[in-house]
Amino acid sequence: MSVSLINIAADAADSVAVINPADLSIQHLVSQADPVVKVVLVILVFFSFWCWTVMFEKLFAMIGALNAAKRLENTLESGNLEDMINYQDKHPIAKIIAAGNQEWREGSGEHAHEALHEVRDRVERAMRLELSNETRRINKRLPFLATVGSSAPFIGLFGTVWGIMNTFTGIAAAHDTSLATVAPGIAEALIATGIGLAAAIPSIMAYNGFATNLGRYVGRLNTAIGIYAGRLSKRFAPAAGA
């Protein structure tokens, strides 16, 4: 008789579970998640927000840098050396040209008898030092995207493993293996993996794109530096001609 009552109660519970299924909305699952899983979710959401901030910042910085490189190349292609000597631009790329011009003017008195290739090497060296500063400026915070892209999936996986462990512990304590009991806990745990991937995929894609464009940008500037230094070295600096 007692066995029959237990079976009837179990059937009734299953019927109630079917009629009133567990709330599996994301908001409910997150609110009911384990504290460790919640901490993981907060970390991943913060990483994702900060990554998108860096991505937008670098997008505008890269667009400005490529436009500045195009303006520099157009001025260089015009063949007018005076325009390059007096080159001005709001973008920091103008500091590269200014460094070469300054070395060309100020170093001429100390190196009055140097060969043309020595003048060129000296001017190029000054410009490439300034190019290194420009590269560091654009590259700032860019490695953070690579860090998040490689670590976020594992952080999310840690939250998932922790959540599933707690789910199995709860199942063992309740002696209930029905889907209604198992599904919410596993769904809570899998949210961490989902958010980890959502943070990692855009980050690694953005990093690869920015790194490629930065390499092209630096290559274009290196070419411009070589051309301009070659032209400038053939002209006497004001101090040398006096």
Summary of the structure (lengths in Angstrom):
residues: 242
radius of gyration: 31.6
end to end distance: 118.1
largest distance: 118.1
contacts: 725
relative contact order: 0.16
helix: 83%
strand: 0%
